[in-house]
């Protein structure tokens, strides 16, 4: 009975995960630079609204991909 109960709890929690819109390439999922998500940051700097960063060699000429 316990394994079945535990499996049920895991299933319920996995279905409650928030789903966000993916940003698969340049200008987003619709190609127009818009998002249906709410509460996104509108400003950022070296330290503000940045979760992590890593130095990369060379110049950057690509779009961020968020999945």
Biopython code that builds the backbone (N, CA, C, O; Angstrom):
import numpy as np
from Bio.PDB.StructureBuilder import StructureBuilder

atoms = [
    (1, "UNK", "N", (0.823, -1.202, 0.000)),
    (1, "UNK", "CA", (0.000, 0.000, 0.000)),
    (1, "UNK", "C", (0.862, 1.259, 0.000)),
    (1, "UNK", "O", (0.531, 2.224, -0.689)),
    (2, "UNK", "N", (1.953, 1.273, 0.751)),
    (2, "UNK", "CA", (2.799, 2.473, 0.812)),
    (2, "UNK", "C", (3.424, 2.828, -0.528)),
    (2, "UNK", "O", (3.411, 4.002, -0.897)),
    (3, "UNK", "N", (3.979, 1.858, -1.288)),
    (3, "UNK", "CA", (4.548, 2.231, -2.587)),
    (3, "UNK", "C", (3.504, 2.845, -3.531)),
    (3, "UNK", "O", (3.808, 3.775, -4.279)),
    (4, "UNK", "N", (2.298, 2.328, -3.490)),
    (4, "UNK", "CA", (1.242, 2.868, -4.332)),
    (4, "UNK", "C", (0.875, 4.282, -3.895)),
    (4, "UNK", "O", (0.655, 5.152, -4.737)),
    (5, "UNK", "N", (0.809, 4.515, -2.608)),
    (5, "UNK", "CA", (0.512, 5.848, -2.079)),
    (5, "UNK", "C", (1.611, 6.830, -2.479)),
    (5, "UNK", "O", (1.332, 7.945, -2.921)),
    (6, "UNK", "N", (2.874, 6.398, -2.316)),
    (6, "UNK", "CA", (4.003, 7.251, -2.680)),
    (6, "UNK", "C", (3.982, 7.566, -4.175)),
    (6, "UNK", "O", (4.225, 8.706, -4.570)),
    (7, "UNK", "N", (3.695, 6.574, -5.000)),
    (7, "UNK", "CA", (3.617, 6.791, -6.447)),
    (7, "UNK", "C", (2.502, 7.783, -6.781)),
    (7, "UNK", "O", (2.650, 8.610, -7.681)),
    (8, "UNK", "N", (1.397, 7.696, -6.060)),
    (8, "UNK", "CA", (0.287, 8.634, -6.276)),
    (8, "UNK", "C", (0.675, 10.058, -5.919)),
    (8, "UNK", "O", (0.318, 10.995, -6.634)),
    (9, "UNK", "N", (1.398, 10.231, -4.829)),
    (9, "UNK", "CA", (1.845, 11.564, -4.418)),
    (9, "UNK", "C", (2.807, 12.134, -5.457)),
    (9, "UNK", "O", (2.693, 13.300, -5.834)),
    (10, "UNK", "N", (3.748, 11.322, -5.918)),
    (10, "UNK", "CA", (4.698, 11.774, -6.942)),
    (10, "UNK", "C", (3.957, 12.176, -8.211)),
    (10, "UNK", "O", (4.286, 13.197, -8.816)),
    (11, "UNK", "N", (2.970, 11.399, -8.622)),
    (11, "UNK", "CA", (2.206, 11.726, -9.822)),
    (11, "UNK", "C", (1.462, 13.041, -9.662)),
    (11, "UNK", "O", (1.478, 13.868, -10.574)),
    (12, "UNK", "N", (0.812, 13.254, -8.529)),
    (12, "UNK", "CA", (0.071, 14.492, -8.292)),
    (12, "UNK", "C", (1.014, 15.686, -8.316)),
    (12, "UNK", "O", (0.709, 16.704, -8.937)),
    (13, "UNK", "N", (2.159, 15.573, -7.645)),
    (13, "UNK", "CA", (3.108, 16.686, -7.615)),
    (13, "UNK", "C", (3.689, 16.962, -8.994)),
    (13, "UNK", "O", (3.928, 18.121, -9.336)),
    (14, "UNK", "N", (3.920, 15.931, -9.789)),
    (14, "UNK", "CA", (4.491, 16.149, -11.113)),
    (14, "UNK", "C", (3.502, 16.823, -12.053)),
    (14, "UNK", "O", (3.921, 17.499, -12.993)),
    (15, "UNK", "N", (2.210, 16.658, -11.829)),
    (15, "UNK", "CA", (1.219, 17.311, -12.676)),
    (15, "UNK", "C", (0.956, 18.740, -12.241)),
    (15, "UNK", "O", (0.317, 19.495, -12.975)),
    (16, "UNK", "N", (1.435, 19.137, -11.055)),
    (16, "UNK", "CA", (1.225, 20.484, -10.544)),
    (16, "UNK", "C", (2.377, 21.429, -10.876)),
    (16, "UNK", "O", (2.353, 22.589, -10.464)),
    (17, "UNK", "N", (3.366, 20.968, -11.596)),
    (17, "UNK", "CA", (4.516, 21.799, -11.936)),
    (17, "UNK", "C", (4.063, 22.910, -12.866)),
    (17, "UNK", "O", (3.299, 22.671, -13.801)),
    (18, "UNK", "N", (4.532, 24.124, -12.610)),
    (18, "UNK", "CA", (4.181, 25.252, -13.464)),
    (18, "UNK", "C", (4.828, 25.095, -14.834)),
    (18, "UNK", "O", (6.002, 24.739, -14.936)),
    (19, "UNK", "N", (4.075, 25.355, -15.862)),
    (19, "UNK", "CA", (4.591, 25.266, -17.219)),
    (19, "UNK", "C", (4.789, 26.672, -17.750)),
    (19, "UNK", "O", (3.874, 27.494, -17.699)),
    (20, "UNK", "N", (5.968, 26.948, -18.255)),
    (20, "UNK", "CA", (6.275, 28.245, -18.821)),
    (20, "UNK", "C", (6.458, 28.113, -20.322)),
    (20, "UNK", "O", (6.741, 27.031, -20.835)),
    (21, "UNK", "N", (6.296, 29.212, -21.008)),
    (21, "UNK", "CA", (6.458, 29.224, -22.451)),
    (21, "UNK", "C", (7.934, 29.073, -22.822)),
    (21, "UNK", "O", (8.784, 29.782, -22.282)),
    (22, "UNK", "N", (8.237, 28.170, -23.723)),
    (22, "UNK", "CA", (9.608, 27.995, -24.202)),
    (22, "UNK", "C", (9.971, 29.129, -25.148)),
    (22, "UNK", "O", (9.105, 29.692, -25.818)),
    (23, "UNK", "N", (11.251, 29.458, -25.199)),
    (23, "UNK", "CA", (11.773, 30.476, -26.111)),
    (23, "UNK", "C", (12.808, 29.779, -26.993)),
    (23, "UNK", "O", (14.001, 29.817, -26.693)),
    (24, "UNK", "N", (12.362, 29.143, -28.079)),
    (24, "UNK", "CA", (13.226, 28.252, -28.836)),
    (24, "UNK", "C", (14.229, 28.905, -29.791)),
    (24, "UNK", "O", (15.084, 28.207, -30.336)),
    (25, "UNK", "N", (14.153, 30.188, -30.004)),
    (25, "UNK", "CA", (15.091, 30.815, -30.927)),
    (25, "UNK", "C", (14.884, 32.304, -31.022)),
    (25, "UNK", "O", (14.174, 32.904, -30.216)),
    (26, "UNK", "N", (15.518, 32.894, -32.022)),
    (26, "UNK", "CA", (15.471, 34.340, -32.233)),
    (26, "UNK", "C", (14.026, 34.823, -32.291)),
    (26, "UNK", "O", (13.217, 34.285, -33.048)),
    (27, "UNK", "N", (13.711, 35.808, -31.515)),
    (27, "UNK", "CA", (12.399, 36.476, -31.447)),
    (27, "UNK", "C", (11.273, 35.582, -30.927)),
    (27, "UNK", "O", (10.100, 35.894, -31.131)),
    (28, "UNK", "N", (11.610, 34.475, -30.261)),
    (28, "UNK", "CA", (10.617, 33.703, -29.534)),
    (28, "UNK", "C", (9.812, 32.703, -30.323)),
    (28, "UNK", "O", (10.084, 32.463, -31.500)),
    (29, "UNK", "N", (8.810, 32.112, -29.671)),
    (29, "UNK", "CA", (8.055, 31.009, -30.272)),
    (29, "UNK", "C", (7.190, 31.430, -31.458)),
    (29, "UNK", "O", (6.908, 30.603, -32.325)),
    (30, "UNK", "N", (6.767, 32.675, -31.518)),
    (30, "UNK", "CA", (5.927, 33.137, -32.624)),
    (30, "UNK", "C", (6.710, 33.981, -33.634)),
    (30, "UNK", "O", (6.157, 34.433, -34.637)),
    (31, "UNK", "N", (8.010, 34.191, -33.356)),
    (31, "UNK", "CA", (8.847, 34.951, -34.276)),
    (31, "UNK", "C", (8.624, 36.453, -34.240)),
    (31, "UNK", "O", (9.103, 37.174, -35.115)),
    (32, "UNK", "N", (7.891, 36.936, -33.221)),
    (32, "UNK", "CA", (7.619, 38.370, -33.169)),
    (32, "UNK", "C", (8.168, 39.045, -31.905)),
    (32, "UNK", "O", (7.889, 40.219, -31.663)),
    (33, "UNK", "N", (8.941, 38.318, -31.106)),
    (33, "UNK", "CA", (9.556, 38.900, -29.915)),
    (33, "UNK", "C", (8.624, 39.093, -28.746)),
    (33, "UNK", "O", (8.974, 39.806, -27.806)),
    (34, "UNK", "N", (7.444, 38.484, -28.762)),
    (34, "UNK", "CA", (6.493, 38.626, -27.668)),
    (34, "UNK", "C", (6.397, 37.333, -26.866)),
    (34, "UNK", "O", (6.783, 36.260, -27.330)),
    (35, "UNK", "N", (5.873, 37.465, -25.653)),
    (35, "UNK", "CA", (5.666, 36.310, -24.789)),
    (35, "UNK", "C", (4.308, 36.435, -24.116)),
    (35, "UNK", "O", (3.859, 37.542, -23.820)),
    (36, "UNK", "N", (3.656, 35.309, -23.873)),
    (36, "UNK", "CA", (2.380, 35.321, -23.164)),
    (36, "UNK", "C", (2.579, 35.235, -21.650)),
    (36, "UNK", "O", (1.616, 35.328, -20.888)),
    (37, "UNK", "N", (3.830, 35.057, -21.215)),
    (37, "UNK", "CA", (4.124, 34.955, -19.792)),
    (37, "UNK", "C", (3.912, 36.301, -19.107)),
    (37, "UNK", "O", (4.065, 37.352, -19.730)),
    (38, "UNK", "N", (3.564, 36.265, -17.834)),
    (38, "UNK", "CA", (3.335, 37.471, -17.033)),
    (38, "UNK", "C", (4.413, 37.585, -15.970)),
    (38, "UNK", "O", (4.966, 36.573, -15.539)),
    (39, "UNK", "N", (4.717, 38.795, -15.544)),
    (39, "UNK", "CA", (5.652, 39.033, -14.452)),
    (39, "UNK", "C", (7.110, 38.841, -14.823)),
    (39, "UNK", "O", (7.937, 38.579, -13.950)),
    (40, "UNK", "N", (7.444, 38.966, -16.102)),
    (40, "UNK", "CA", (8.827, 38.816, -16.528)),
    (40, "UNK", "C", (9.624, 40.083, -16.215)),
    (40, "UNK", "O", (9.061, 41.178, -16.213)),
    (41, "UNK", "N", (10.921, 39.951, -15.952)),
    (41, "UNK", "CA", (11.730, 41.147, -15.686)),
    (41, "UNK", "C", (11.841, 42.008, -16.942)),
    (41, "UNK", "O", (11.982, 41.494, -18.052)),
    (42, "UNK", "N", (11.777, 43.305, -16.752)),
    (42, "UNK", "CA", (11.895, 44.243, -17.867)),
    (42, "UNK", "C", (13.247, 44.921, -17.904)),
    (42, "UNK", "O", (13.615, 45.520, -18.915)),
    (43, "UNK", "N", (14.001, 44.832, -16.801)),
    (43, "UNK", "CA", (15.332, 45.424, -16.748)),
    (43, "UNK", "C", (16.299, 44.417, -16.147)),
    (43, "UNK", "O", (15.900, 43.549, -15.371)),
    (44, "UNK", "N", (17.568, 44.535, -16.504)),
    (44, "UNK", "CA", (18.604, 43.707, -15.911)),
    (44, "UNK", "C", (19.938, 44.410, -16.067)),
    (44, "UNK", "O", (20.085, 45.334, -16.868)),
    (45, "UNK", "N", (20.906, 43.956, -15.287)),
    (45, "UNK", "CA", (22.257, 44.504, -15.328)),
    (45, "UNK", "C", (23.231, 43.364, -15.041)),
    (45, "UNK", "O", (22.860, 42.195, -15.147)),
    (46, "UNK", "N", (24.451, 43.684, -14.684)),
    (46, "UNK", "CA", (25.448, 42.657, -14.351)),
    (46, "UNK", "C", (25.017, 41.815, -13.145)),
    (46, "UNK", "O", (25.399, 40.650, -13.035)),
    (47, "UNK", "N", (24.218, 42.407, -12.235)),
    (47, "UNK", "CA", (23.824, 41.700, -11.014)),
    (47, "UNK", "C", (22.312, 41.644, -10.799)),
    (47, "UNK", "O", (21.845, 40.785, -10.050)),
    (48, "UNK", "N", (21.550, 42.503, -11.410)),
    (48, "UNK", "CA", (20.105, 42.588, -11.188)),
    (48, "UNK", "C", (19.360, 41.716, -12.211)),
    (48, "UNK", "O", (19.577, 41.854, -13.414)),
    (49, "UNK", "N", (18.493, 40.828, -11.740)),
    (49, "UNK", "CA", (17.703, 39.905, -12.568)),
    (49, "UNK", "C", (18.563, 38.939, -13.380)),
    (49, "UNK", "O", (18.176, 38.533, -14.476)),
    (50, "UNK", "N", (19.718, 38.574, -12.852)),
    (50, "UNK", "CA", (20.585, 37.583, -13.481)),
    (50, "UNK", "C", (20.715, 36.415, -12.518)),
    (50, "UNK", "O", (21.200, 36.581, -11.399)),
    (51, "UNK", "N", (20.287, 35.240, -12.942)),
    (51, "UNK", "CA", (20.355, 34.073, -12.071)),
    (51, "UNK", "C", (21.741, 33.456, -12.075)),
    (51, "UNK", "O", (22.223, 33.034, -11.024)),
    (52, "UNK", "N", (22.389, 33.391, -13.213)),
    (52, "UNK", "CA", (23.755, 32.860, -13.323)),
    (52, "UNK", "C", (24.380, 33.409, -14.597)),
    (52, "UNK", "O", (23.677, 33.855, -15.504)),
    (53, "UNK", "N", (25.691, 33.372, -14.653)),
    (53, "UNK", "CA", (26.396, 33.758, -15.864)),
    (53, "UNK", "C", (27.742, 33.058, -15.889)),
    (53, "UNK", "O", (28.272, 32.663, -14.850)),
    (54, "UNK", "N", (28.285, 32.910, -17.085)),
    (54, "UNK", "CA", (29.554, 32.244, -17.265)),
    (54, "UNK", "C", (30.281, 32.935, -18.416)),
    (54, "UNK", "O", (29.659, 33.250, -19.430)),
    (55, "UNK", "N", (31.574, 33.175, -18.280)),
    (55, "UNK", "CA", (32.308, 33.809, -19.375)),
    (55, "UNK", "C", (32.466, 32.849, -20.559)),
    (55, "UNK", "O", (32.759, 31.667, -20.380)),
    (56, "UNK", "N", (32.271, 33.369, -21.746)),
    (56, "UNK", "CA", (32.437, 32.584, -22.967)),
    (56, "UNK", "C", (33.484, 33.256, -23.848)),
    (56, "UNK", "O", (33.528, 34.484, -23.919)),
    (57, "UNK", "N", (34.312, 32.489, -24.507)),
    (57, "UNK", "CA", (35.327, 33.083, -25.369)),
    (57, "UNK", "C", (34.714, 33.641, -26.654)),
    (57, "UNK", "O", (33.687, 33.150, -27.122)),
    (58, "UNK", "N", (35.342, 34.656, -27.211)),
    (58, "UNK", "CA", (34.914, 35.198, -28.495)),
    (58, "UNK", "C", (33.735, 36.143, -28.373)),
    (58, "UNK", "O", (33.333, 36.517, -27.271)),
    (59, "UNK", "N", (33.187, 36.524, -29.516)),
    (59, "UNK", "CA", (32.035, 37.427, -29.571)),
    (59, "UNK", "C", (30.742, 36.617, -29.561)),
    (59, "UNK", "O", (30.700, 35.471, -30.009)),
    (60, "UNK", "N", (29.706, 37.232, -29.046)),
    (60, "UNK", "CA", (28.412, 36.570, -29.009)),
    (60, "UNK", "C", (27.470, 37.138, -30.051)),
    (60, "UNK", "O", (27.151, 38.326, -30.021)),
    (61, "UNK", "N", (27.022, 36.300, -30.972)),
    (61, "UNK", "CA", (26.107, 36.734, -32.017)),
    (61, "UNK", "C", (24.905, 35.801, -32.103)),
    (61, "UNK", "O", (24.395, 35.551, -33.195)),
    (62, "UNK", "N", (24.455, 35.293, -30.986)),
    (62, "UNK", "CA", (23.339, 34.359, -31.038)),
    (62, "UNK", "C", (22.250, 34.780, -30.074)),
    (62, "UNK", "O", (22.440, 35.687, -29.264)),
    (63, "UNK", "N", (21.136, 34.133, -30.162)),
    (63, "UNK", "CA", (19.969, 34.420, -29.341)),
    (63, "UNK", "C", (19.919, 33.448, -28.173)),
    (63, "UNK", "O", (20.310, 32.290, -28.318)),
    (64, "UNK", "N", (19.442, 33.903, -27.011)),
    (64, "UNK", "CA", (19.272, 32.954, -25.908)),
    (64, "UNK", "C", (18.154, 31.959, -26.206)),
    (64, "UNK", "O", (17.144, 32.300, -26.820)),
    (65, "UNK", "N", (18.354, 30.744, -25.764)),
    (65, "UNK", "CA", (17.346, 29.693, -25.902)),
    (65, "UNK", "C", (16.947, 29.279, -24.493)),
    (65, "UNK", "O", (17.801, 28.943, -23.673)),
    (66, "UNK", "N", (15.651, 29.302, -24.214)),
    (66, "UNK", "CA", (15.153, 28.931, -22.886)),
    (66, "UNK", "C", (14.148, 27.812, -23.070)),
    (66, "UNK", "O", (13.175, 27.957, -23.810)),
    (67, "UNK", "N", (14.387, 26.681, -22.387)),
    (67, "UNK", "CA", (13.489, 25.538, -22.495)),
    (67, "UNK", "C", (13.136, 25.052, -21.134)),
    (67, "UNK", "O", (12.383, 24.088, -20.998)),
]
sb = StructureBuilder()
sb.init_structure("model")
sb.init_model(0)
sb.init_chain("A")
sb.init_seg("    ")
for serial, (resi, resn, name, xyz) in enumerate(atoms, 1):
    if name == "N":
        sb.init_residue(resn, " ", resi, " ")
    sb.init_atom(name, np.array(xyz, "f"), 0.0, 1.0, " ", f" {name:<3s}", serial, name[0])
structure = sb.get_structure()
